């Protein structure tokens, strides 16, 4: 079986890393590429967090609606003595 070892590439531009970068276990070919990659990663993380918050707000709203509908049904079926006075 022939085993080919892939050479590490810059995470930003996908260029093959230099020997020195590989020996130092760097993941980027330059500091600028690392900064750009991290900035993009941070932006994506914040976007994802915003989506998660929006989803949570929708779920909480639906739960409140379901709870109020359930409470209304419960009151409709309750004994007249337990119903609130209008």
N, C-alpha and C positions, 0 to 999 in steps of 0.2 A: 504494500500500500504506500502510495506517495503522499507524504504529509507536507503541505505548504504552509509556512507560517506567514500570517498577514503582518505587515509592518504597520505600526501605529500611525494614525493620521490626525491632523489637526481637527478638533471638533467643530471649528468655525468654517474653515475653507476646504477641508478634506485633503489638503496637501500632505504628502508623506513627511513625517518629522525627521529632522536631522539626527545624526548619530548622537550628538551631544544631548539633544532634547530627549531622545529615547533613553539614554543612560541616566538622565536626571529625572526620568519618569514624568516629563511634562506632557500636557495634553493639548497644548496649543503651540503654533509655530512662532507666535509673537505675543507680547504683552497686550498690544492693541486688540488682537483677536480674542484673547482671554477676556478683556474688559467688555468688548462688544457682545460676546457670547453670554457673559454673566448678566449684562444689562437686559438682553433679550429674555433670558431665563427668568429674571426677576419680574419683567413685564408680564410674561406668560403666567407666572405664579399669582401675581396680583389679579390678573384677569380671571383666572380659575377661582380664586377666592371670592371675587365678585359674583361669579356664576353660582357658587355654592351658597352665598348669602341670599341671592335672589330665589334660589330653589327652596331654601329653608323658609323664607317668608311666605312663599306660595303654600308649602306644606302646612305651616302654622295657620294660615288663613283657612285652608280647607278643613283643618281639624276644628277650628272655632265654629265654622259653619255647620259641620256635622254634629258637634256637641250641642249647638243651639237647636238644630232640627230634632235631635234625639230628646232634648229636654222638652221641646214643644209637644212631641208625640207622647212623652211620658205624662205631661200635664193634661193632655186631652183624655188619656185613659185613666187618670187618677180619680179617686173618689171626689165628689163635689165638695166635701169638707176640706180636702187638701188643696183645692184650686185657689189661686190668688183672687182676692176680691178686686173686681174691676171698677 
